[in-house]
C-alpha cells in the first residue's frame, strides 16, 4: 500500500484525538469543581464523607479537593489551574486560594505563588502566557500526568 494511502486516516485520527483530549480536559475541570462542592457541602453538613462519590476518592484526593491547610501549595495551585480552564495571573490564583479557604495570611504568599507557578510551567504542566500584558498561567496537561517531579530549589 502506498504511503499516501495512510495520510488521510492518520490526519483524521489526529484530529479526533485532539477533540477527545479537549473534551477530557473539560470533563476533568468539571470533575474538580463537583468534587470540591461535594466535599465542601459534606463538611458543612457534618457528613463524614459518606456519599458514594467520596467513597471512591482516596483520602489524599478528598484533602486536596477540600484544600485543607496541610495541602502543599503546589498541589493547591494545580487544582486551581485545572479547574479554571483559562489563564490565571498569580494574583487571581491567590484570590482563588482565599475563596477556597486557604490561609493567605503569610506576607510572602504571593511571592511563593509566583515561584511555584513558574516551576509548574517549567515542568510542562502549565503554560506561561500573557493576559492583558501580565504573566498568567494556563493548565496544559489534560491527562493529569505529571511531566516531571518539581523539586524545591
C-alpha positions as CSV (number, residue, x, y, z in Angstrom):
1,X,0.0,0.0,0.0
2,X,1.5,3.4,-0.9
3,X,2.4,5.8,1.9
4,X,-0.1,8.4,0.7
5,X,-2.9,6.0,1.4
6,X,-2.1,6.3,5.2
7,X,-2.0,10.1,5.3
8,X,-5.8,10.7,5.3
9,X,-6.7,8.2,8.0
10,X,-3.7,9.4,10.1
11,X,-4.9,13.1,9.8
12,X,-8.5,12.0,10.7
13,X,-7.2,10.2,13.8
14,X,-5.0,13.1,14.9
15,X,-8.0,15.5,14.6
16,X,-10.2,13.0,16.6
17,X,-7.5,12.7,19.3
18,X,-7.3,16.5,19.7
19,X,-11.1,16.7,20.0
20,X,-11.2,13.9,22.6
21,X,-8.4,15.4,24.7
22,X,-10.2,18.8,24.7
23,X,-13.4,17.0,25.9
24,X,-11.4,15.2,28.5
25,X,-9.9,18.4,29.8
26,X,-13.4,20.0,30.1
27,X,-14.7,16.9,31.9
28,X,-11.7,16.9,34.3
29,X,-12.3,20.6,35.1
30,X,-15.9,19.8,35.8
31,X,-15.0,16.8,38.0
32,X,-12.7,19.0,40.1
33,X,-15.5,21.6,40.6
34,X,-18.1,18.9,41.5
35,X,-15.7,17.2,43.9
36,X,-14.9,20.5,45.6
37,X,-18.6,21.1,46.0
38,X,-19.3,17.6,47.4
39,X,-16.5,17.8,49.9
40,X,-17.4,21.3,51.0
41,X,-21.1,20.5,51.4
42,X,-20.3,17.2,53.2
43,X,-18.0,19.1,55.6
44,X,-20.6,21.9,56.2
45,X,-23.4,19.4,56.8
46,X,-21.4,17.3,59.2
47,X,-21.3,14.3,56.9
48,X,-18.3,12.1,57.3
49,X,-17.7,11.9,53.6
50,X,-20.3,9.1,53.3
51,X,-21.5,9.7,49.7
52,X,-20.7,7.1,47.1
53,X,-18.6,9.6,45.2
54,X,-16.4,10.3,48.2
55,X,-16.0,6.6,49.0
56,X,-14.3,6.3,45.6
57,X,-11.8,9.0,46.4
58,X,-8.6,8.4,48.2
59,X,-8.0,10.4,51.4
60,X,-5.4,12.4,49.6
61,X,-7.9,13.4,46.9
62,X,-10.5,14.4,49.5
63,X,-8.0,16.5,51.3
64,X,-6.7,18.0,48.0
65,X,-10.2,18.8,46.9
66,X,-11.2,20.5,50.1
67,X,-7.8,22.4,50.3
68,X,-7.1,21.7,53.9
69,X,-4.2,23.7,55.4
70,X,-1.9,20.7,55.2
71,X,-2.2,20.6,51.4
72,X,1.1,21.7,49.8
73,X,0.9,24.9,47.9
74,X,2.0,23.3,44.6
75,X,-1.0,20.9,44.8
76,X,-3.4,23.6,45.6
77,X,-2.2,25.7,42.6
78,X,-2.5,22.6,40.3
79,X,-6.1,22.2,41.4
80,X,-6.9,25.9,40.8
81,X,-5.3,25.9,37.3
82,X,-7.1,22.7,36.3
83,X,-10.5,24.0,37.5
84,X,-10.1,27.4,35.9
85,X,-9.9,26.3,32.3
86,X,-8.4,29.7,31.4
87,X,-5.2,31.6,32.1
88,X,-4.9,33.0,35.6
89,X,-2.4,35.6,36.9
90,X,-0.7,34.9,40.2
91,X,-2.9,37.5,41.9
92,X,-6.0,35.7,40.6
93,X,-4.6,32.4,41.8
94,X,-4.1,33.9,45.3
95,X,-7.7,35.2,45.2
96,X,-8.9,31.7,44.3
97,X,-6.9,30.3,47.2
98,X,-8.6,32.7,49.5
99,X,-12.1,31.8,48.2
100,X,-11.4,28.2,48.9
101,X,-10.5,28.8,52.5
102,X,-6.7,28.6,52.1
103,X,-4.8,30.5,54.7
104,X,-3.3,33.5,52.8
105,X,-2.1,35.5,55.9
106,X,1.5,34.8,55.0
107,X,3.1,38.0,53.9
108,X,5.3,36.2,51.3
109,X,2.5,34.1,49.8
110,X,2.2,36.0,46.5
111,X,6.0,35.6,46.0
112,X,5.7,31.9,46.7
113,X,2.8,31.6,44.2
114,X,4.9,33.3,41.5
115,X,7.8,30.9,42.1
116,X,5.6,27.8,42.3
117,X,3.6,28.7,39.2
118,X,6.9,29.2,37.4
119,X,8.1,25.8,38.4
120,X,4.8,24.2,37.4
121,X,5.2,25.8,34.0
122,X,8.9,24.7,33.8
123,X,7.8,21.1,34.5
124,X,5.4,21.3,31.5
125,X,2.2,21.1,33.5
126,X,1.1,24.7,32.7
127,X,1.9,27.2,30.1
128,X,3.1,30.7,30.8
129,X,1.1,33.2,28.7
130,X,0.5,37.0,28.6
131,X,-3.0,38.0,29.7
132,X,-3.6,41.8,29.3
133,X,0.1,42.4,29.4
134,X,0.6,40.4,32.6
135,X,2.1,37.0,33.2
136,X,-0.6,34.3,33.5
137,X,-0.6,30.5,33.6
138,X,-2.8,28.0,31.7
139,X,-3.1,24.3,32.7
140,X,-1.9,22.3,29.7
141,X,-1.8,18.8,30.9
142,X,-5.4,17.4,30.5
143,X,-4.4,13.8,31.0
144,X,-3.3,14.7,34.6
145,X,0.1,13.0,34.0
146,X,2.9,14.7,35.9
147,X,5.6,15.5,33.4
148,X,8.4,15.5,35.9
149,X,8.6,15.9,39.6
150,X,9.0,19.5,40.8
151,X,11.9,19.8,43.3
152,X,12.5,22.7,45.7
153,X,15.4,24.8,44.7
